[in-house]
Amino acid sequence: MDVISADASIRAKTMSRTETVTVYGFPVSTYVNIVRLVLSEKGVPFTFVDLEPRMGTPSHLALHPFNRVPILDHDGFVLYETAAIVSYIDETFDGPRLQPDDVRERARMNQWIGSLNSYYYPYMAFHLGHERLVYPNLGIAPDEKVVAVALPKIANGLDVMERALEHGRKYLIAERPTLADFFMLPTMTTLSLTPEGQSMLSQKPRIGAWRAAMEALPSVIAVRIMVAPHIGKPVEHARNWIVDHRPKY
């Protein structure tokens, strides 16, 4: 288990000593790390439980009946689905507000979150990331057809994001990070670990500036420290993904 430091800078003021927050998942999961980033940014101490050895077992399915991660347990209140989890965290705990008050800015934030789920994560992480990073670590050859289909989709997504960051905007929505930024960051990190992603990102200076601003946040630094020991290690349960995750082209 990884436990966030009890440093006062990342402690939620409203939590009593008897309250507990637990995140279940596996360490390199994109969506698990969205939740860990949001908890860290809000200043909520939490315990992380690695489900890697139990993925797909009855104890995992009792937490998430659709065989996915993450799962949040806040003092016995168990919740799955990342968007639901992070909205709950933002609305339950003190710390910086991560959803804009302005209705149009909030709509833009949700547009980015929907875009991440539909257009960015599937091609950058689920397709390219799996073929270049996850499967080779398991001794499974990448499917170059999957990569070839993903690359133009990724290029379009990067073009859209680069345009959205024009006029020196520091973050996606406002002058402070919102849930949209924390949703986007882990997927962009995965992309940056692939040769194709490095090449494409090198041509996107505004995205580069956004990534630098995000990566300087103490919450992001804290979560990267948690994830670092697991980078490059095999995700054993991913052997099944070539059957139920890998697209057929």
N, C-alpha and C positions, 0 to 999 in steps of 0.2 A: 504494500500500500504506500501511496505517496500522501503526505499530509502537508497542507500549506502552512507556512510559518504563522505563528501567532503575533507577528509584528503588528503594532497598532495601526500602521498605515494601510493594512489590508484586513482590518477587523470590522465587521458590521456592528454599529453602535446599538442596534435594536435587538440583537440576539442575546437571549439569556444564557446562562452557563449550562442549562439543561438541554438547550436546543442542539440538534445535530443535523448536519447537511452531508449527504453522501452522494457521490457521483459514481455510477457503475458504467464500465465500458472497457475498451482496450486502448492502450496508451497512444497509438498513432492514428486513431480514428479522427477524421476531420471534424465530425459533428460532436464527438466527445470534447474535443479541444475548443470548440466554440463555447460550450457550456463552461469549461474551466476558465476560459478567458473572461467571460462575463462575470462569473463568481469572483474572480480575482480583481477585476475592475471595480466591482461593487464593494469589495472589501469583506467578503464573506468567507470565513474559514470553512474548509471542507475536507473530507476524507475521500480519497479515490480508491475504488476497489476494481482491480484488474479482472475482468471476466474472460480473458483470453482462454484459460484452460476449461472454461465452462460454457463457451459459446454454443448455442443450440441445444443445451441440456435442459432438463425440466426446471432446474433452479434458475436458469437464465430466462426461459420462457415464462416463468411465473412473474418475472419483472416486466418483460416485454413480449407480449404474445405474438408479435410479428418478427421475432428473431433478429432484432436490431439493437443498436445502442445509439445514444446514451439513455440512461435512466437516472432520475433524480429522486432521492428520498430525503424529504425535509421533515424530520421529527415524526416519521410514520406516514406522511403524505407522499405517495409514490406517483411519479409522473413520467411519461415518455413522450417523445416527439420534441425535437430541439426548439422549434419556434414556441411551442407552449411552455417549455421549461424556461427559456430565457426571458419571456414576457413575465412569467411568474416571479422569477428572481428579481427582475427590475422593479416590479410592483410591490414586492414583499419586503425588501430590505432597503435600508438607508444606503447612502453612497451616491455617486454621480448618477443622475437620471440619464438613461440610455435610449429613451424614446422621446422624440421631439414633442413639445406641447402643441405646436402649430399643426393643424390637421393636414395641410398639404405636405409639409416636411415629413410628417409621419407616414403619409401615403407613399412618398418617394422612398422612405426607408423600407416599407413593406414591398415596394416594387423591386428594390435591390435584393431583398431576401428571397423573393419569388424567383428573380432572375438567377441568383446563385443556385437555388435548388434545381431549376429547370435547364439552365444553359451553361453555367460555369462549372459547377461541381461535376456534372455527368461527364463532360469531355476532358476537363483538366485533371481531375483526381480519379474518377471512376474508370475512365478509359485510358488516358495517357499515363497517369500515375500508376495504375495497376500494371500496365504492360511494361513500363520502364523501371519501376521500383519494387512493386510487391511480388510479381511472379518470378523475376530473375532471382530474387533472394530465396525462393523456394526451389530453384533449379528448373523452373518452367519457362520454356521459350516464349518470348513475346509474340503476339499476333500482330504483324505489321499492317494488316488490313484494318484492324481496330485503330491503330495509330493514324493511318492515312485518312480515315474518315473523321477522326477527332481534330486534326490540325487546322483545317479551315474554320471549323466551329470555334476553336480557341482563338484564332486570329481575329475573328469577328467580335468575340466577347472583349478582347483586349482593346480593340479599336473603340468600342462603345464606352468602355471604362475610361480610356485615355481622354476622349472628348468630354466626358462628364466632369473630369478634374481640371478643366480649363479655367482660366482667370485666377490661377494661383490658389484654388480651393485646396485646403489642407486635408479635409476628410470628405467622404462621399456626400454628406447631407449638409453639415453645418461646420462651425469652427471648433467643434468638439466631436469625438467619436460617438457614434450611435451603434445600435445593434447591427445595422447594415455593415459597418466596418469590421465588426468582430465576426460576422458570418463570412465575409469575403476573405479575411486574412489567411486562415489555414489552407484554403484551396490554392491561393496564390503562392503560399509557401511550398506546397507540393509541386506546383508547376515549376517553381524555381529550382527544384532538385533534379529536373529532367534536362537533358541536353537541348531538346527542342524548346522547352520553356525558357531556358537561359538565353537562347538566341532571340526569341521573340520579345522577352522582357527588356533586353538590352536596348531595344528600339522604342521603349515607352518611358520617357523621362518623367512624366507626371505620375504614372503608376509607381515608378521608382521612388519619387519623393513621398508619395502616400505610404508606401511600404516602410520607408525610413522613419516617418513620423510614428507609424503604428509600432514598429519594432523598438522604438525608444521608450514606449510606455512601460512603467514598472510591472503592470499586470502581464504584459506580453513577455517580458524578460522572465518573470516568475514561471510562467507556463512552459516556456522554452526550456528552462532548466529541468522541469519535470519530464519533458518529452525526450530530451537529448540522449539519455542512456538507451533509448529504444530505437533510435534512428538506425536504419540499416539491418536490423535484426529480422529474422523471418517471422511473418504473421502466420502461424501454423494453421489456423482455421480457414485461412484464405485459400488453401488447396481446393476447397469445395467451390470457390468462386468461379473457377473455369467452367463449372456446370451450371450454376444458378445466377451468376453475375455477368459473365463475359458476353458481350453482344455478339450476334451472329451476322456477319456481312458476307 
